[in-house]
């Protein structure tokens, strides 16, 4: 993949999050050396940031808090992604909360692609404002991409079509949700391809290859959403919302390396890093080295 040409789009927004913090992640990732490490092996350009937004309570819309800001940031991400794809480059979106991935998919669609999506996350974000009473829209990102009932029109309509994705173009990857969980039941009901954490633990290379084969077969290109809450928080305390179960950093890196190596891979988002949760000055550089190594290997 020596010909890979990355364009970094920062999205310093916690509009869809539970609380503030993740809006600081793009700057923290840059400061930890991500672009420099990527640039040792491939061509990297920094397209700068979208407008920032720090989470605030939105009592007027308690079940869809900060929806206008979520849609606005996603639209800006989409514009940056479309411009990058139009120049033959690969977008790397640095969030910010999970809703920035709506912009990644929408931008690819604006550029004429109809991508599949591998959703690497501690949960598949299939809630809607009707089923998520605390109103954080980062738990609804995939639901909006699929246009599920109860989603907000202004968020679902960021791209050129609604819905932006159909179920056969989605792979849900890496979560540890128990049977009977609302979102896991929706994954089955919608017929989404599913690679749970236990499959990744058993053989991360094989699990990632299965996801890659499904995504390659579903569309001419695919993007990857990577939320750091897919990682075990005690091993990698990066996420905005700590998760007790999850993948190791090595398992996640092996997953990303396999997916990025595909000739049909067209973009990546990295989301939900909360710098306030870092225990010391070593954790984020360790993550950045693993991430850059996976992307340079892929």
Residue pairs with C-beta under 8 A, 6 or more apart in sequence:
1 42
1 260
1 261
1 296
1 298
2 41
2 42
3 42
4 42
4 43
4 90
4 295
4 298
5 42
5 43
5 44
5 45
5 88
5 89
5 90
6 38
6 42
6 43
6 44
6 45
6 89
6 90
6 91
6 92
6 295
7 45
7 46
7 47
7 80
7 83
7 84
7 87
7 89
7 90
7 91
7 92
8 35
8 44
8 45
8 46
8 47
8 92
8 94
9 47
9 48
9 49
9 50
9 77
9 80
9 81
9 84
9 91
9 92
9 93
9 94
10 26
10 27
10 30
10 46
10 48
10 49
10 50
10 93
10 94
10 96
11 26
11 49
11 50
11 73
11 76
11 77
11 93
11 94
11 95
11 96
11 100
11 103
12 23
12 24
12 25
12 26
12 27
12 49
12 50
12 52
12 53
12 96
13 22
13 23
13 50
13 51
13 52
13 53
13 69
13 70
13 73
13 95
13 96
13 97
13 99
13 100
14 20
14 21
14 22
14 23
14 53
14 54
14 55
14 96
14 97
14 240
15 53
15 55
15 66
15 69
15 70
15 73
15 97
15 99
15 137
16 65
16 66
16 70
16 97
16 98
16 99
16 136
16 137
16 138
16 140
16 141
17 55
17 97
17 136
17 138
17 240
17 272
18 55
18 134
18 136
18 138
18 240
18 241
19 55
19 240
20 54
20 55
20 56
21 55
21 240
21 274
21 275
21 276
21 277
22 95
22 96
22 97
22 240
22 271
22 272
22 273
22 274
23 52
23 53
23 54
23 55
23 96
24 274
24 275
24 276
25 94
25 95
25 96
25 271
25 272
25 273
25 274
25 275
26 49
26 94
26 95
26 96
28 273
28 275
28 284
29 94
29 270
29 273
29 284
29 288
30 46
30 94
32 284
32 285
32 287
32 288
33 285
33 288
34 94
34 288
34 291
34 292
35 44
35 46
37 288
37 289
37 292
37 293
37 296
38 44
38 292
38 295
38 296
40 296
41 296
42 295
42 296
45 89
47 80
47 83
47 84
50 73
50 76
50 77
50 80
51 72
51 73
51 76
53 66
53 69
53 72
53 73
55 66
56 66
57 65
58 64
58 65
58 66
58 67
58 135
61 67
61 135
62 133
62 135
63 129
63 130
63 132
63 133
63 135
64 129
64 135
64 137
64 152
64 155
65 135
65 136
65 137
66 137
67 137
67 152
67 154
67 155
68 154
70 99
70 137
70 155
71 152
71 154
71 155
71 157
71 158
73 96
73 99
73 100
73 103
74 99
74 100
74 102
74 103
74 106
74 155
74 158
75 103
75 106
75 158
76 103
77 93
77 100
77 102
77 103
77 104
77 106
77 107
78 102
78 103
78 104
78 106
78 107
78 110
78 158
78 159
79 107
79 110
80 91
80 93
80 103
80 107
81 91
81 93
81 103
81 104
81 106
81 107
81 108
81 110
81 111
81 267
82 107
82 108
82 110
82 111
84 90
84 91
84 107
85 91
85 107
85 108
85 111
85 113
85 266
85 267
86 111
90 265
90 266
90 267
90 268
91 104
91 107
91 108
91 266
91 267
91 268
92 267
92 268
92 269
92 270
92 295
93 100
93 101
93 103
93 104
93 267
93 268
93 269
93 270
94 269
94 270
95 101
95 269
95 270
95 271
95 272
95 273
96 271
97 137
97 138
97 240
97 271
97 272
98 121
98 125
98 138
98 139
98 141
98 225
98 227
98 271
98 272
99 137
99 138
99 140
99 141
99 144
99 155
100 269
100 271
101 117
101 141
101 145
101 223
101 225
101 269
101 271
102 141
102 144
102 145
102 155
102 158
102 159
102 164
103 158
104 223
104 225
104 267
104 268
104 269
105 115
105 117
105 145
105 159
105 164
105 165
105 223
106 158
106 159
106 160
106 164
107 159
107 267
108 115
108 221
108 223
108 266
108 267
109 115
109 159
109 160
109 161
109 164
110 159
110 160
113 219
113 220
113 221
113 266
114 169
114 219
114 220
115 169
115 219
115 221
115 222
115 223
115 266
115 267
116 165
116 169
116 170
116 171
116 214
116 215
116 216
116 218
116 219
116 221
116 222
116 223
117 142
117 145
117 165
117 169
117 170
117 171
117 215
117 222
117 223
117 224
117 225
118 171
118 173
118 211
118 212
118 215
118 222
118 223
118 224
118 225
118 259
119 125
119 142
119 170
119 171
119 172
119 173
119 225
120 173
120 174
120 224
120 225
120 226
120 227
120 230
120 252
120 255
120 256
121 172
121 173
121 174
121 175
121 225
121 226
121 227
121 229
121 230
122 174
122 175
122 176
122 227
122 229
122 230
122 231
122 239
122 241
122 243
122 246
123 139
123 175
123 177
123 183
123 229
124 142
124 172
124 175
124 177
124 183
124 186
124 187
124 192
125 138
125 139
125 140
125 141
125 142
125 143
125 183
126 140
126 142
126 143
126 146
126 148
126 182
126 183
126 186
126 187
126 190
127 139
127 140
127 143
127 182
127 183
128 140
128 143
128 148
128 149
128 150
128 151
129 135
129 137
129 140
129 150
129 151
129 152
130 149
130 150
131 150
131 182
132 139
132 140
137 144
137 152
137 155
138 271
138 272
140 151
140 155
141 225
142 170
142 172
143 150
143 151
144 151
144 152
144 155
144 156
145 156
145 163
145 164
145 165
145 170
146 163
146 165
146 166
146 167
146 170
146 190
147 156
147 162
147 163
147 164
153 162
156 162
156 163
156 164
158 164
167 190
167 191
167 192
168 191
168 218
169 215
169 218
169 219
169 222
170 192
170 193
171 192
171 193
171 194
171 195
171 211
171 214
171 215
172 187
172 192
172 193
172 194
172 195
173 194
173 195
173 200
173 207
173 211
173 230
173 255
174 195
174 196
174 197
174 200
174 230
174 246
174 247
174 252
174 255
175 184
175 196
175 197
175 230
176 196
176 197
176 198
176 243
176 245
176 246
177 183
177 184
177 196
178 184
187 194
188 194
193 211
193 214
195 207
195 210
195 211
197 230
197 245
197 246
197 247
199 206
199 207
199 210
200 207
200 208
200 247
200 251
200 255
201 247
201 251
204 247
204 250
204 251
204 254
204 255
205 254
205 258
207 255
208 254
208 255
208 257
208 258
208 259
209 258
211 255
211 259
212 258
212 259
212 262
215 222
215 259
215 262
215 264
216 222
216 262
216 264
219 264
220 264
221 264
221 265
221 266
222 259
222 262
222 264
222 265
222 266
223 265
223 266
223 267
223 268
223 269
224 256
224 259
224 260
224 265
224 267
224 268
224 269
225 268
225 269
225 271
226 252
226 256
226 268
226 269
226 270
226 271
227 239
227 271
227 272
228 236
228 238
228 239
228 270
228 271
228 272
228 273
228 287
229 239
229 240
229 241
229 242
229 243
229 246
229 272
230 243
230 246
230 247
230 252
231 238
231 239
231 243
231 246
231 247
231 248
231 249
231 252
232 243
232 244
232 245
232 246
232 247
232 248
233 239
233 242
233 243
233 244
233 246
234 244
235 248
235 249
236 248
236 249
236 283
236 287
237 277
237 278
237 279
237 283
238 273
238 274
238 277
238 278
238 283
238 284
238 287
239 272
239 273
239 274
239 277
240 272
240 273
240 274
240 277
241 272
242 277
247 255
249 286
249 287
249 290
250 290
252 290
252 294
253 290
253 291
253 293
253 294
254 294
255 294
256 268
256 291
256 294
256 295
256 298
257 293
257 294
257 295
257 297
257 298
258 298
259 265
259 298
260 268
260 294
260 295
260 297
260 298
261 297
261 298
265 298
268 295
270 291
273 284
273 287
275 284
278 284
